[in-house]
Amino acid sequence: MSAGATGPFSRDNREYPQCSGFFTDALPNNSMHELAGVLTDRKGLTWIAVNALFAVLVLVPFNQYHWEIAGIALRPAAVLPVVCGILWGPAAAWGLGIGNVAGDLFGSWSFMSIFGFLINFLYPYLAYRLWHRMMKGHEIHLDFFAMGCFWVVTLVATFTFMLLLAACGTIFFARPFESKFISYFGNNIFWAMIAGPILFRLMFEPAFRNGLVFGREWDRRLTMATK
């Protein structure tokens, strides 16, 4: 992206404080500040709306009609948390969380939707932080290493949050943990690992090249790229 690019989606020229070291970069206060700060950022609010729209457009049709392929439920929404999370970080967290609630209102609303919001809020943000952590010291382009990081992040994040979702169902609604976890994880990891890399490859280069990404990690990368 050129230094003079402007527009509702382009990054601005703000500089964020730099934190050095693995532990200082991962401090909860830094993450909370980034997640809260997006709510007062005009571009951040725009990307929240875009991500919420993505979620609603994908969720609503498949909440209404339960399509299957070879007995496997068709869940294209499973590809969004990691892909959108890496590209739009905190904006994806809010957008997909809100979009998940909005999508549940069209056919699958229950009290578990509250936990669905929390899962879809944290899931993309963890993917964003993990992928950028693994890519630290490497140029941002889709080589074998970057895609390997994508698959690792997908596996770790999906396992973590499907485990948490199943645990919430068991603790608060007495749902069977093992069967729910196997169902959640198996269905989501299938689509996230197969369709996720395809969507990531299609979206990544245009988004990065044109500055259509959001988050402190991206601001640091794009600032270094223009120097």
C-alpha positions in Angstrom: 0.0 0.0 0.0 1.3 3.4 -0.9 2.0 5.9 1.9 -0.6 8.3 0.6 -3.5 5.8 0.2 -6.7 6.9 1.8 -10.3 5.7 2.1 -12.7 4.1 4.6 -10.7 0.8 4.7 -7.1 2.0 4.4 -4.9 2.2 7.4 -4.1 5.5 9.0 -0.7 6.8 10.0 -1.0 6.2 13.7 1.9 4.6 15.5 1.4 2.2 18.3 3.8 1.7 21.2 6.2 -1.1 20.5 6.4 -4.0 22.9 9.4 -6.3 22.8 9.7 -9.9 23.8 7.2 -12.8 23.8 5.7 -12.2 27.2 5.3 -8.4 26.9 3.6 -8.7 23.5 1.2 -11.3 24.9 0.2 -9.3 28.0 -3.6 -9.4 28.6 -3.7 -5.6 29.0 -2.3 -5.1 25.5 -5.0 -7.4 24.0 -7.8 -5.8 26.1 -6.7 -2.3 25.0 -6.6 -3.3 21.3 -10.1 -5.0 21.6 -11.6 -2.0 23.3 -9.8 0.6 21.1 -11.4 -0.7 17.9 -14.8 0.5 19.2 -13.6 4.1 19.0 -11.8 3.8 15.7 -13.7 4.8 12.6 -12.0 2.2 10.3 -12.2 -0.4 13.0 -16.0 0.1 13.2 -16.2 -0.2 9.4 -14.4 -3.5 9.6 -16.6 -4.7 12.4 -19.6 -4.1 10.2 -18.0 -5.8 7.3 -17.2 -8.9 9.4 -20.6 -9.0 10.9 -22.1 -8.9 7.4 -19.9 -11.7 6.3 -21.1 -13.8 9.3 -24.8 -13.1 8.7 -24.6 -13.8 5.0 -23.0 -17.1 5.6 -24.9 -18.2 8.7 -28.5 -17.3 7.9 -29.0 -19.5 4.9 -27.4 -22.5 6.6 -29.3 -22.0 9.8 -32.5 -22.2 7.7 -31.6 -25.2 5.6 -29.4 -27.9 7.0 -27.4 -29.0 3.9 -25.0 -31.9 3.9 -22.3 -33.3 1.6 -21.7 -37.0 2.0 -23.3 -36.9 5.4 -21.2 -34.0 6.6 -23.1 -30.8 7.6 -22.2 -27.9 5.3 -20.7 -25.2 7.6 -19.0 -22.6 5.5 -19.0 -20.3 8.6 -16.3 -22.5 10.1 -13.7 -20.9 7.7 -14.4 -17.3 8.9 -12.8 -17.1 12.4 -9.2 -17.9 11.4 -9.2 -16.2 8.0 -11.0 -13.1 9.1 -9.2 -13.1 12.4 -5.8 -13.1 10.8 -6.8 -10.3 8.4 -8.8 -8.0 10.7 -7.8 -9.0 14.2 -9.9 -7.1 16.8 -12.5 -6.0 14.3 -13.1 -9.6 13.2 -13.5 -10.5 16.9 -16.3 -8.0 17.4 -17.8 -8.5 13.9 -18.0 -12.3 14.0 -19.3 -12.3 17.6 -22.1 -9.9 16.7 -22.7 -11.6 13.4 -23.0 -15.0 15.2 -25.7 -13.6 17.5 -27.6 -12.0 14.5 -27.3 -15.3 12.5 -28.7 -17.3 15.5 -31.7 -15.1 15.6 -32.8 -16.6 12.3 -33.4 -20.2 13.3 -31.0 -21.4 16.0 -31.3 -19.0 18.9 -30.8 -20.5 22.4 -29.1 -19.5 25.6 -26.0 -21.2 24.2 -25.9 -18.3 21.7 -24.5 -16.2 24.5 -21.5 -18.5 24.7 -21.5 -18.6 20.9 -20.8 -14.9 21.0 -17.9 -15.3 23.4 -16.4 -18.1 21.4 -16.7 -16.3 18.1 -15.3 -13.2 19.7 -12.2 -14.9 21.2 -11.6 -17.4 18.4 -10.6 -15.0 15.6 -8.6 -12.8 17.9 -6.5 -15.8 19.2 -5.9 -16.8 15.5 -4.7 -13.3 14.8 -2.3 -13.1 17.7 -1.0 -16.7 17.1 -0.4 -16.3 13.4 1.4 -13.0 13.8 3.4 -14.4 16.6 4.5 -17.4 14.5 5.3 -15.1 11.5 7.5 -12.8 13.6 10.8 -12.4 11.8 9.4 -13.6 8.5 8.3 -11.6 5.5 4.5 -11.5 5.0 3.8 -13.5 1.9 2.1 -16.8 1.3 4.9 -19.2 1.1 5.0 -22.7 2.6 5.9 -21.4 6.1 3.0 -18.9 6.2 0.5 -21.6 5.1 2.0 -24.0 7.6 1.4 -21.4 10.3 -2.2 -21.0 9.1 -2.8 -24.8 9.5 -1.2 -24.9 12.9 -3.2 -21.9 14.1 -6.4 -23.4 12.7 -5.8 -26.6 14.5 -4.9 -25.0 17.8 -7.6 -22.3 17.8 -10.4 -24.7 16.7 -9.5 -27.3 19.2 -9.3 -24.8 22.0 -12.6 -23.1 21.4 -14.6 -26.1 20.4 -13.4 -27.7 23.7 -14.5 -24.5 25.5 -17.9 -24.4 23.8 -18.6 -28.1 24.6 -17.5 -27.4 28.2 -19.9 -24.5 28.5 -22.7 -26.7 27.3 -21.9 -29.3 29.8 -21.5 -27.0 32.8 -24.4 -24.7 32.2 -26.9 -26.9 30.2 -25.9 -30.5 31.2 -25.2 -31.4 27.6 -23.0 -34.5 27.0 -19.4 -33.2 26.8 -17.8 -35.9 24.7 -20.4 -36.2 22.0 -20.7 -32.4 21.7 -17.0 -31.8 21.5 -16.6 -34.5 18.8 -19.4 -33.0 16.9 -18.2 -29.3 17.2 -14.6 -30.0 16.6 -15.0 -32.6 13.8 -17.4 -30.4 11.8 -15.5 -27.2 12.2 -12.0 -28.5 11.7 -13.0 -30.3 8.5 -14.2 -27.1 6.8 -11.6 -24.8 8.4 -8.7 -27.0 7.3 -10.0 -27.7 3.8 -11.9 -24.6 2.7 -10.0 -22.2 5.0 -6.7 -22.2 3.1 -8.5 -21.7 -0.2 -10.3 -18.6 1.1 -7.2 -17.4 2.8 -5.2 -17.6 -0.5 -7.9 -15.8 -2.4 -8.2 -12.9 0.1 -4.7 -12.5 1.5 -2.8 -11.0 -1.3 -5.4 -8.4 -2.4 -6.0 -7.4 1.2 -2.4 -7.1 2.2 -1.3 -5.4 -1.0 -4.0 -2.7 -0.8 -3.9 -2.2 3.0 -7.3 -3.8 3.5 -6.2 -5.3 6.8 -6.7 -4.1 10.4 -5.0 -4.4 13.8 -1.9 -3.3 15.5 0.1 -6.2 14.1 -0.8 -5.2 10.6 0.0 -1.5 11.3 3.5 -2.5 12.4 4.0 -4.6 9.3 2.7 -1.9 6.9 4.6 0.8 8.6 7.9 -1.2 8.2 7.0 -1.9 4.5 6.7 1.8 3.7 10.0 2.8 5.3 
